[in-house]
Amino acid sequence: MRSKRAVYAVGVTKSAAPPGTAPAEAATVEEVLDLVRRQGGRVTSSRRLLLRALFDAHGHRTAEQLAAEVQAEAPDVHLSTIYRNLDELERLGVIVHAHLGHGPATYHLTSAAHGHFVCEVCGTMIEAPDELFRGLARVASSEFDFAIDPHRFAVLGRCANCR
């Protein structure tokens, strides 16, 4: 029988798609749009612009940041349209969102699996490659029968400037 240990949740997220279900073939905007079509969705100019912003993004973006990028090219696109598209893309497993630290939810493509170091003082986020946490993932699986989702893994601590 396994012993019960304290469990602390960091980087809490919600996702409609199970971990690791991102479509491997969706590596470009056009491939994601093909996936949307196959799932019965429509390809709209706002969805295309949002996907371009996601693919061009380096790091995580909030819905508001993504909306600003889309609205720079299409000012009539409302923030609610961005949120609806983000929800649909997450349902399809193309993106994930995470609450890393104390700020708003951020979004990124599922194709780039990585963990995060989040400074609990200033909020700085450092992306850590998935390989760094593989040993921990094996222990979590064998000792606790728990699967770590590398797209949403965050460790709180203090960055070099805040130590």
Secondary structure by P-SEA (a helix, b strand, c coil): cccccbbbbcccccccccccccccccccaaaaaaaaaaacccccaaaaaaaaaaaaccccccaaaaaaaaaaccccccaaaaaaaaaaaaaaccccccccccccbbbbbccccbbbbbccccbbbbbbcccccaaaaaaaaaaccccccccbbbbbbbccccc
